[in-house]
Amino acid sequence: MVRRRGIYEIKIRGQQLTCSFCKHNRFTHREVYMDLWALGEKVEEQLTMQSFSCIKCGDIRFFQEKNRFDQTLKKHVSIIEYMEVNNE
């Protein structure tokens, strides 16, 4: 597990992420790696999930890291955008 230090406002596919319970929009972040098993056999690749924990109520949301093609940049970019903010 990897943890980013700091507090973030998150956009996923251009939409602001808000907590389902308290509607707050600031989160801490962890990257979680999970082993995969297919029909009892371990798969060589790991599943990487982005974990966001609301700093107000502690609710945790998981998202799988995906890429999309940006027409302006002419390259693949993450669907998740992180903006570090002060905890005020």
Number of C-alpha atoms within 10 A of each C-alpha: 10 10 12 10 10 13 20 23 19 22 16 13 14 10 11 11 19 17 20 12 11 12 12 15 17 23 28 20 23 17 17 16 14 11 11 13 12 7 6 7 8 11 12 8 11 13 12 16 18 17 18 24 19 23 17 14 12 14 14 15 17 14 13 14 13 13 13 12 12 12 8 6 8 8 10 12 13 13 17 19 15 13 11 14 12 9 10 3
